[in-house]
Amino acid sequence: MAIAPHRIYLASRSPRRRDLLRQIGMHFDPLVFRGGERGEDADVDETPFAGEPVERYVERLALTKADAGFRRLLWRHLPQRAVLAADTTLELDGEIIGKPASADDARRILERLSGRTHRVLTAVAICDGARTRSVVSTSQVQFRTLAEAEIRHYVASGEPMDKAGAYAIQGHAAIFVQSIAGSYSGIMGLPLYETAQLLESFGYSLLP
């Protein structure tokens, strides 16, 4: 079956990634795991390999999600279109920092980021069944020094709990960010320049 050139699947539950794709005029359908379906692919194992560089780690997860998404659409007998997936993580002092496991974990992460510069890496991958390609966007984010009360109130808001690095730059945490170098949309979870280049390499036009 031929790949439909005008529409893709997005293998992500992230509302931010959906909004960013809409921003550049890309039409898509969400492709997410449903309960009771092929349990081995319910979640991608996000455990880093021993000694794995953060760049390779985030790219590996995005590639795995894209490949798993394409297999999923075949299992469901859906129209074959390219599948886009992404993964975002932070790096500080050589350590990979993902989503907080608890409110206490979120507080500890924010205490570490306070007054320091960290890296945010987002990998984007596309699979159309015949080929899979990926790209990694790397940005630097400088946090101002955060007061203990600020961290406590921010964690209590619930915003950090499903975010890599325990913050959302497009949310209230914007007031913590002193400066950035790189891709703002990449820090949000989908670097639009790199995503557009990748989509165009698969034959998708993003002209207005």
C-alpha positions in Angstrom: 0.0 0.0 0.0 1.3 3.4 -0.9 2.3 5.9 1.8 -0.1 8.9 1.9 2.1 12.0 1.4 0.0 14.6 3.1 -0.6 13.1 6.6 1.4 11.3 9.3 0.9 9.6 12.6 2.3 11.1 15.7 3.4 8.4 18.2 3.1 10.6 21.3 0.6 11.6 23.9 2.2 15.0 24.4 -0.2 17.9 23.9 2.8 20.1 23.4 4.1 18.1 20.4 0.6 18.1 18.9 0.3 21.8 19.2 3.8 22.3 17.7 3.0 20.1 14.7 -0.2 22.1 14.1 1.8 25.3 14.3 3.8 24.3 11.2 0.7 23.0 9.4 1.4 19.3 9.5 -1.7 17.1 9.5 -1.5 14.1 11.7 -3.4 11.4 13.6 -2.3 10.3 17.1 -1.0 6.8 17.4 -0.8 5.6 21.0 -0.9 2.3 22.8 -4.3 1.0 23.8 -4.9 -1.3 26.8 -4.8 -5.0 26.0 -2.9 -4.6 22.7 0.5 -6.3 22.3 1.6 -5.7 25.8 5.3 -6.0 25.0 5.2 -2.6 23.3 3.0 -0.9 26.0 6.0 1.2 27.0 9.5 1.8 25.7 12.1 0.8 28.2 13.7 4.2 29.0 16.5 2.7 31.1 19.9 4.0 29.8 22.5 1.5 28.9 25.7 1.5 31.0 28.0 4.3 29.8 25.5 5.4 27.1 26.1 9.0 25.9 23.0 11.1 26.3 22.9 11.9 22.6 22.7 8.3 21.7 20.2 7.6 24.5 17.6 10.1 23.4 18.0 9.2 19.7 17.7 5.5 20.5 14.4 6.1 22.3 12.9 8.2 19.5 13.9 5.6 16.9 12.4 2.8 19.0 9.2 4.7 19.4 8.9 5.4 15.7 9.6 1.8 14.7 7.2 0.5 17.4 4.5 3.0 16.2 4.8 1.7 12.6 4.4 -1.9 13.7 1.4 -0.8 15.7 -0.4 0.7 12.7 0.2 -2.6 10.8 -1.3 -4.6 13.6 -4.3 -2.4 13.6 -4.6 -2.5 9.8 -4.5 1.3 9.5 -3.7 3.2 6.4 0.1 3.2 6.0 1.6 6.6 6.7 4.9 7.7 8.1 5.1 7.7 11.9 6.8 10.5 13.8 8.1 10.0 17.4 10.2 12.1 19.7 12.0 11.9 23.0 13.3 14.7 25.3 15.7 14.4 28.1 18.1 16.7 30.2 21.7 16.3 30.9 23.5 17.8 33.9 27.0 16.9 35.1 27.0 14.0 32.6 23.8 12.5 34.1 20.6 11.8 32.2 17.6 13.4 33.9 14.2 12.4 32.7 10.7 12.8 34.2 10.5 13.0 38.0 9.3 9.8 39.7 7.6 11.7 42.6 7.1 15.2 44.0 10.2 14.8 46.1 12.2 13.7 43.0 10.9 16.8 41.2 12.1 19.0 44.1 15.5 17.4 44.1 15.9 17.9 40.3 14.9 21.6 40.5 17.3 22.2 43.3 20.1 20.8 41.1 19.1 22.9 38.2 18.9 26.1 40.3 21.5 28.7 39.3 23.1 26.4 36.7 23.2 25.7 33.0 21.9 22.3 31.7 21.4 20.7 28.3 18.0 19.8 26.8 18.2 17.2 24.1 15.2 16.2 21.9 15.5 13.5 19.2 12.9 13.2 16.4 12.5 10.1 14.4 10.4 9.2 11.4 9.6 5.7 10.1 7.7 4.9 6.9 8.3 1.1 6.9 11.0 1.3 4.3 13.4 3.7 6.1 13.8 5.3 9.5 15.7 8.6 10.0 16.4 10.7 13.0 17.9 14.0 14.2 18.9 15.4 17.6 18.5 19.0 18.7 20.6 20.2 21.6 19.9 23.4 23.6 21.4 25.0 26.7 19.2 26.5 29.4 20.4 28.7 32.2 18.3 28.8 35.3 18.5 31.6 37.8 18.9 30.7 41.4 15.6 29.4 42.8 14.3 30.0 46.3 13.2 27.0 48.3 9.7 28.4 48.5 9.5 28.8 44.7 10.5 25.2 44.1 8.0 24.0 46.7 5.1 26.0 45.2 6.0 25.0 41.7 6.1 21.3 42.5 2.8 21.6 44.4 1.2 23.0 41.2 1.7 19.6 39.5 3.2 21.1 36.4 6.6 19.4 36.7 5.3 15.8 37.1 5.2 14.7 33.5 8.0 16.9 32.2 11.6 15.9 31.5 13.7 17.8 34.0 10.7 18.6 36.1 9.8 21.8 34.4 7.9 23.2 31.4 9.5 26.1 29.7 6.2 27.1 28.2 4.5 27.1 31.6 5.2 28.8 34.9 8.8 27.7 34.9 9.5 30.3 32.2 10.2 32.7 35.0 13.1 30.5 36.1 14.9 30.6 32.8 17.6 33.3 32.6 18.7 32.5 29.0 18.6 29.8 26.4 20.9 28.9 23.5 19.3 26.7 20.9 15.8 25.7 20.0 12.9 26.9 22.1 10.5 24.4 20.5 13.1 21.7 21.0 13.1 22.5 24.8 9.3 22.2 24.6 9.6 18.7 23.1 9.7 19.1 19.3 12.4 21.2 17.5 10.5 22.6 14.6 13.4 23.4 12.3 14.8 19.9 12.5 11.4 18.3 12.4 10.5 20.2 9.2 13.8 19.2 7.6 13.1 15.6 8.4 9.6 15.7 7.1 10.7 17.3 3.9 13.3 14.5 3.4 10.3 12.1 3.4 8.5 14.1 0.8 6.1 16.1 3.0 5.6 19.7 2.0 5.2 22.3 4.7 4.5 25.3 2.5 1.7 27.5 3.8 
